[in-house]
Amino acid sequence: MIIPLSRHLFELIAHDVINWTVPDDFYISVNISPAHLMDDGFIQDIEALRTRLGTITLMLELTERSLIVEPSQVAEKTFNAP
C-alpha cells in the first residue's frame, strides 16, 4: 500500500509545482519508505519525478533502517541504475 501512496504523492508534487515561483535554493524533500526503496520501479519513479520538477532540487530522506535492512541490495540497486 505504501508504494502506490508514494507514487500518488509524487504525482501531486509534480502537479503542484508547475506554477510555483521559487528561489534558486528551493528544494522539495520526500521521505522514502524502505519498501519503495527496494521496489524494482523506484529508480524510474524518482527519475520521472526529478524530470517533472525542472530546476527544483529533489532531496530524498532515507531512514537508517532503509539502509540496514539489506544494505547490499540497496547499494547494488543504486549503483547499477541506468
C-alpha positions, 0 to 999 in steps of 0.5 A: 500500500505504501508504494502506490501512496508514494507514487500518488504523492509524487504525482501531486508534487509534480502537479503542484509545482508547475506554477510555483515561483521559487528561489534558486535554493528551493528544494522539495524533500520526500521521505522514502519508505524502505519498501519503495526503496527496494521496489524494482520501479523506484529508480524510474519513479524518482527519475520521472519525478526529478524530470517533472520538477525542472530546476527544483532540487529533489532531496530524498530522506532515507531512514537508517533502517532503509539502509540496514535492512539489506544494505547490499541490495540497496547499494547494488540497486543504486549503483547499477541504475541506468 
